[in-house]
């Protein structure tokens, strides 16, 4: 009887603790992790979980391969909580890259987030951010340089400004989209044409979700596929 | 040959280092910028940005603090300190520490003023960061306006200043005035941007169009329909002329931008038939480029539906609203904020055809989407 009481009490205490704890969802995939800074390489891509920010909830990253991946997460409140992304290295100068593009297809969850490319040039001298889907009040660094610029099959508002020692070029698509071909070379030509850089080395191309909140509900952000090409 | 190569490599290294350490020297001035000599700052600043990008805000803060301390030894005359405070502002902004962010951005302005003087062209960089913070984070357009005025005045004072930069700054200031409803102050600035662009030996068509469309948008908000139409039509004519030379997707999208502007102007000016024509044309181009299920169709479908609704073509209008909703729900998600304007316009139609219950249901969905996205 005494033993039964102890077991019952233990169960009650355990279940009460469980209620307060935020439990990441189990995911069936080739790889998954709930570690805040988990990373996994496959097929020439590296996938990062990248969870930060005060008040970040839980986030589990999964991947079937380097280009089919996603996160299941729950975040609330303001401020960016995470930038789960996959990364492809290029390490070629723009002049030596006659073409370069990425196709992506995503299914984001609901909430405040953006689907964003982050392209790095000359180490950390240049950064190109391409905002494909922007939900929420966060905006680009610097000042508006040109509005409604049709470049590589998309229409963008173009911003430029410094972040520390980095010059950031932001291309904010004038409407949101979840699946598209992106012509990086056209963007690089535009920047070169403006005289903002001179034939830098493009190091890596990251693509992912900058997540602020999911209204404290569990949401899935999925990259159904991504493919990159360059010449 | 080997010696020449060595000299060449050395030159490249020197030029690269100079360009990396410069503080946005796209504008030249007579007053020389202090020379940056201390090694290690670049690395700390870059590491700080990278840590932030990798989601390690605390680490970013530590790198930034170390960079500040390093510069503290060389005194506040060092312009790198300006950039470091700007960076710290960005870090605090990402961490939602808005008071600290504002203090850091302000401090960068003060240090820069002390170092190079209030009217030096490089003052623009910290002022712009502070303005950016007010624009996107605190959403305080009055403060943005006063900072943009300052930037515009600094550029205006530079003898032989770049007309393109002056035009950009005039437009940016006008945009903020327009947001504040200060239309009479915005108009001359847009006109100035346009005039500066027209003055060039070979005017940049893309710039002409963007300033014409900004002016058209202003006139539309101001209720000056004829002037709005004139500006937008001129922009369209420029794009159509260009399309004769190149008919690729980009030049077609350039036309779409102008057609959308005209569609919106006509809709706001009760010229629904013309609005219908503009939106129909724009819709066809987008369908051709992006396919029949692209979320890019939604704004055009909604515009077209509203133009039809205003002409009492209710059945057609409803079909377009429904298609727009369906595309957005499938393409961007059931709670996407883009759905709100479609639901609102659709609700107007329901009211017109005496279906208040349906209108109420549509509007209550806008409330729940807002609540969902603002939480």
Interface residues (C-beta under 8 A of the other chain):
Chain A: X36 X37 X48 X50 X51 X52 X53 X54 X76 X78 X79 X80 X82 X83 X108 X109 X110 X111 X112 X118 X122 X123 X124 X125 X133 X135 X136 X137 X138 X139 X141 X142 X143 X144 X145 X146 X147 X148 X149 X150 X151 X152 X153 X154 X155 X161 X162 X163 X164 X165 X166 X167 X175 X176 X177 X178 X186 X213 X215 X216
Chain B: X16 X19 X20 X21 X23 X24 X42 X45 X46 X48 X49 X50 X53 X54 X55 X56 X57 X64 X83 X84 X86 X87 X90 X94 X95 X96 X125 X128 X129 X131 X132 X135 X136 X137 X139 X168 X169 X171 X172 X175 X206 X207 X209 X210 X213 X214 X249 X250 X251 X253 X254 X256 X257 X289 X294 X295 X296 X298 X299 X331 X332 X333 X334 X335 X336 X337 X338 X372 X373 X375
